[in-house]
Amino acid sequence: MLQNVGFPGLMMILVVVLIIFGPSKLPELGRAVGRTLHEFKSSAKELVSDSKEEPTENKS
């Protein structure tokens, strides 16, 4: 999805975000996005590790 955006597209997104939220809200918005990504990655790692730890049943 983001592979075709390119630099001009990213600049336009940044300008729109600046207009909508203003420069004073950008650090807060960045922290919120960072926390969300961190929580998502942690949850994904937990799900993967939980599925690997479950013993497989042998039907013999």
N, CA, C and O atoms as a GROMACS GRO file, in nm:
protein
  240
    1MET      N    1   0.082  -0.118   0.000
    1MET     CA    2   0.000   0.000   0.000
    1MET      C    3   0.087   0.125   0.000
    1MET      O    4   0.068   0.213  -0.084
    2LEU      N    5   0.182   0.135   0.092
    2LEU     CA    6   0.267   0.254   0.099
    2LEU      C    7   0.386   0.248   0.004
    2LEU      O    8   0.466   0.342   0.000
    3GLN      N    9   0.399   0.142  -0.071
    3GLN     CA   10   0.513   0.129  -0.161
    3GLN      C   11   0.506   0.229  -0.275
    3GLN      O   12   0.610   0.270  -0.328
    4ASN      N   13   0.387   0.269  -0.315
    4ASN     CA   14   0.371   0.358  -0.430
    4ASN      C   15   0.351   0.504  -0.391
    4ASN      O   16   0.324   0.587  -0.478
    5VAL      N   17   0.365   0.538  -0.263
    5VAL     CA   18   0.340   0.675  -0.220
    5VAL      C   19   0.454   0.767  -0.263
    5VAL      O   20   0.429   0.870  -0.325
    6GLY      N   21   0.576   0.731  -0.233
    6GLY     CA   22   0.690   0.813  -0.272
    6GLY      C   23   0.708   0.935  -0.183
    6GLY      O   24   0.626   0.961  -0.094
    7PHE      N   25   0.814   1.010  -0.209
    7PHE     CA   26   0.846   1.128  -0.129
    7PHE      C   27   0.743   1.240  -0.142
    7PHE      O   28   0.703   1.297  -0.041
    8PRO      N   29   0.698   1.273  -0.263
    8PRO     CA   30   0.598   1.381  -0.273
    8PRO      C   31   0.468   1.346  -0.199
    8PRO      O   32   0.406   1.434  -0.138
    9GLY      N   33   0.427   1.222  -0.205
    9GLY     CA   34   0.306   1.180  -0.134
    9GLY      C   35   0.323   1.191   0.016
    9GLY      O   36   0.232   1.235   0.085
   10LEU      N   37   0.440   1.151   0.067
   10LEU     CA   38   0.466   1.163   0.210
   10LEU      C   39   0.467   1.309   0.254
   10LEU      O   40   0.418   1.341   0.363
   11MET      N   41   0.522   1.396   0.172
   11MET     CA   42   0.524   1.539   0.205
   11MET      C   43   0.381   1.594   0.210
   11MET      O   44   0.349   1.674   0.298
   12MET      N   45   0.297   1.552   0.118
   12MET     CA   46   0.157   1.598   0.118
   12MET      C   47   0.085   1.550   0.244
   12MET      O   48   0.008   1.625   0.304
   13ILE      N   49   0.109   1.425   0.283
   13ILE     CA   50   0.049   1.371   0.405
   13ILE      C   51   0.096   1.452   0.526
   13ILE      O   52   0.015   1.487   0.612
   14LEU      N   53   0.224   1.483   0.533
   14LEU     CA   54   0.278   1.562   0.643
   14LEU      C   55   0.214   1.701   0.649
   14LEU      O   56   0.181   1.749   0.757
   15VAL      N   57   0.197   1.765   0.534
   15VAL     CA   58   0.135   1.898   0.530
   15VAL      C   59  -0.010   1.890   0.578
   15VAL      O   60  -0.054   1.977   0.653
   16VAL      N   61  -0.083   1.788   0.534
   16VAL     CA   62  -0.223   1.774   0.577
   16VAL      C   63  -0.230   1.750   0.728
   16VAL      O   64  -0.315   1.807   0.796
   17VAL      N   65  -0.140   1.666   0.781
   17VAL     CA   66  -0.138   1.640   0.925
   17VAL      C   67  -0.105   1.769   1.001
   17VAL      O   68  -0.166   1.798   1.104
   18LEU      N   69  -0.010   1.846   0.951
   18LEU     CA   70   0.024   1.975   1.014
   18LEU      C   71  -0.096   2.069   1.015
   18LEU      O   72  -0.120   2.138   1.114
   19ILE      N   73  -0.170   2.073   0.906
   19ILE     CA   74  -0.286   2.162   0.898
   19ILE      C   75  -0.396   2.117   0.994
   19ILE      O   76  -0.457   2.199   1.062
   20ILE      N   77  -0.419   1.987   1.001
   20ILE     CA   78  -0.528   1.935   1.084
   20ILE      C   79  -0.494   1.947   1.232
   20ILE      O   80  -0.575   1.998   1.310
   21PHE      N   81  -0.376   1.901   1.273
   21PHE     CA   82  -0.343   1.893   1.415
   21PHE      C   83  -0.264   2.013   1.466
   21PHE      O   84  -0.268   2.041   1.586
   22GLY      N   85  -0.196   2.082   1.383
   22GLY     CA   86  -0.114   2.194   1.427
   22GLY      C   87   0.019   2.147   1.481
   22GLY      O   88   0.032   2.032   1.523
   23PRO      N   89   0.119   2.234   1.481
   23PRO     CA   90   0.253   2.194   1.523
   23PRO      C   91   0.264   2.160   1.671
   23PRO      O   92   0.353   2.084   1.710
   24SER      N   93   0.177   2.213   1.754
   24SER     CA   94   0.188   2.185   1.898
   24SER      C   95   0.141   2.044   1.933
   24SER      O   96   0.184   1.989   2.035
   25LYS      N   97   0.055   1.985   1.852
   25LYS     CA   98   0.001   1.851   1.880
   25LYS      C   99   0.085   1.740   1.817
   25LYS      O  100   0.064   1.623   1.850
   26LEU      N  101   0.178   1.772   1.729
   26LEU     CA  102   0.255   1.669   1.660
   26LEU      C  103   0.337   1.579   1.753
   26LEU      O  104   0.334   1.458   1.733
   27PRO      N  105   0.409   1.632   1.852
   27PRO     CA  106   0.483   1.542   1.941
   27PRO      C  107   0.392   1.444   2.016
   27PRO      O  108   0.425   1.326   2.032
   28GLU      N  109   0.279   1.494   2.061
   28GLU     CA  110   0.183   1.408   2.131
   28GLU      C  111   0.129   1.300   2.037
   28GLU      O  112   0.115   1.184   2.075
   29LEU      N  113   0.098   1.339   1.916
   29LEU     CA  114   0.049   1.244   1.817
   29LEU      C  115   0.154   1.139   1.784
   29LEU      O  116   0.123   1.020   1.771
   30GLY      N  117   0.280   1.181   1.771
   30GLY     CA  118   0.389   1.088   1.743
   30GLY      C  119   0.408   0.987   1.856
   30GLY      O  120   0.428   0.868   1.830
   31ARG      N  121   0.400   1.034   1.980
   31ARG     CA  122   0.412   0.943   2.094
   31ARG      C  123   0.299   0.841   2.095
   31ARG      O  124   0.321   0.723   2.121
   32ALA      N  125   0.178   0.886   2.066
   32ALA     CA  126   0.063   0.796   2.065
   32ALA      C  127   0.078   0.689   1.957
   32ALA      O  128   0.048   0.572   1.980
   33VAL      N  129   0.125   0.729   1.840
   33VAL     CA  130   0.146   0.633   1.732
   33VAL      C  131   0.257   0.535   1.771
   33VAL      O  132   0.246   0.415   1.745
   34GLY      N  133   0.364   0.585   1.831
   34GLY     CA  134   0.474   0.499   1.874
   34GLY      C  135   0.430   0.398   1.978
   34GLY      O  136   0.467   0.280   1.970
   35ARG      N  137   0.352   0.443   2.076
   35ARG     CA  138   0.300   0.351   2.180
   35ARG      C  139   0.211   0.244   2.118
   35ARG      O  140   0.218   0.127   2.155
   36THR      N  141   0.127   0.285   2.025
   36THR     CA  142   0.036   0.191   1.960
   36THR      C  143   0.114   0.086   1.882
   36THR      O  144   0.082  -0.033   1.890
   37LEU      N  145   0.214   0.128   1.808
   37LEU     CA  146   0.295   0.032   1.733
   37LEU      C  147   0.370  -0.063   1.826
   37LEU      O  148   0.380  -0.182   1.798
   38HIS      N  149   0.421  -0.009   1.937
   38HIS     CA  150   0.492  -0.093   2.034
   38HIS      C  151   0.399  -0.198   2.093
   38HIS      O  152   0.437  -0.315   2.105
   39GLU      N  153   0.279  -0.158   2.132
   39GLU     CA  154   0.182  -0.252   2.188
   39GLU      C  155   0.142  -0.356   2.085
   39GLU      O  156   0.126  -0.474   2.119
   40PHE      N  157   0.125  -0.315   1.961
   40PHE     CA  158   0.088  -0.409   1.855
   40PHE      C  159   0.198  -0.512   1.833
   40PHE      O  160   0.169  -0.632   1.821
   41LYS      N  161   0.323  -0.467   1.828
   41LYS     CA  162   0.434  -0.560   1.810
   41LYS      C  163   0.446  -0.657   1.927
   41LYS      O  164   0.470  -0.776   1.908
   42SER      N  165   0.429  -0.606   2.049
   42SER     CA  166   0.436  -0.692   2.168
   42SER      C  167   0.326  -0.798   2.164
   42SER      O  168   0.351  -0.915   2.194
   43SER      N  169   0.206  -0.757   2.129
   43SER     CA  170   0.094  -0.852   2.122
   43SER      C  171   0.119  -0.956   2.015
   43SER      O  172   0.090  -1.074   2.035
   44ALA      N  173   0.172  -0.914   1.902
   44ALA     CA  174   0.199  -1.008   1.793
   44ALA      C  175   0.306  -1.108   1.836
   44ALA      O  176   0.295  -1.227   1.806
   45LYS      N  177   0.410  -1.062   1.905
   45LYS     CA  178   0.515  -1.153   1.952
   45LYS      C  179   0.460  -1.252   2.052
   45LYS      O  180   0.496  -1.370   2.050
   46GLU      N  181   0.372  -1.206   2.142
   46GLU     CA  182   0.311  -1.294   2.241
   46GLU      C  183   0.226  -1.401   2.173
   46GLU      O  184   0.231  -1.518   2.212
   47LEU      N  185   0.150  -1.363   2.072
   47LEU     CA  186   0.067  -1.460   2.000
   47LEU      C  187   0.153  -1.566   1.931
   47LEU      O  188   0.120  -1.684   1.934
   48VAL      N  189   0.262  -1.521   1.870
   48VAL     CA  190   0.350  -1.616   1.801
   48VAL      C  191   0.417  -1.709   1.902
   48VAL      O  192   0.427  -1.829   1.877
   49SER      N  193   0.463  -1.654   2.014
   49SER     CA  194   0.531  -1.738   2.112
   49SER      C  195   0.432  -1.833   2.179
   49SER      O  196   0.469  -1.946   2.211
   50ASP      N  197   0.308  -1.790   2.202
   50ASP     CA  198   0.207  -1.877   2.261
   50ASP      C  199   0.175  -1.994   2.168
   50ASP      O  200   0.158  -2.107   2.214
   51SER      N  201   0.167  -1.967   2.039
   51SER     CA  202   0.133  -2.074   1.946
   51SER      C  203   0.248  -2.173   1.932
   51SER      O  204   0.224  -2.291   1.905
   52LYS      N  205   0.372  -2.128   1.950
   52LYS     CA  206   0.486  -2.219   1.942
   52LYS      C  207   0.499  -2.303   2.069
   52LYS      O  208   0.551  -2.415   2.063
   53GLU      N  209   0.453  -2.252   2.183
   53GLU     CA  210   0.467  -2.323   2.310
   53GLU      C  211   0.361  -2.430   2.328
   53GLU      O  212   0.381  -2.522   2.408
   54GLU      N  213   0.249  -2.424   2.256
   54GLU     CA  214   0.144  -2.523   2.271
   54GLU      C  215   0.194  -2.658   2.220
   54GLU      O  216   0.245  -2.667   2.108
   55PRO      N  217   0.180  -2.762   2.303
   55PRO     CA  218   0.224  -2.893   2.257
   55PRO      C  219   0.131  -2.947   2.150
   55PRO      O  220   0.009  -2.927   2.154
   56THR      N  221   0.189  -3.015   2.056
   56THR     CA  222   0.109  -3.076   1.950
   56THR      C  223   0.067  -3.215   1.994
   56THR      O  224   0.144  -3.287   2.057
   57GLU      N  225  -0.054  -3.252   1.961
   57GLU     CA  226  -0.105  -3.382   2.000
   57GLU      C  227  -0.069  -3.485   1.893
   57GLU      O  228  -0.090  -3.462   1.774
   58ASN      N  229  -0.014  -3.597   1.937
   58ASN     CA  230   0.016  -3.706   1.844
   58ASN      C  231  -0.099  -3.803   1.845
   58ASN      O  232  -0.134  -3.857   1.950
   59LYS      N  233  -0.158  -3.826   1.731
   59LYS     CA  234  -0.270  -3.917   1.719
   59LYS      C  235  -0.218  -4.052   1.670
   59LYS      O  236  -0.220  -4.078   1.549
   60SER      N  237  -0.172  -4.136   1.761
   60SER     CA  238  -0.122  -4.267   1.722
   60SER      C  239  -0.194  -4.376   1.794
   60SER      O  240  -0.165  -4.494   1.773
   0.00000   0.00000   0.00000
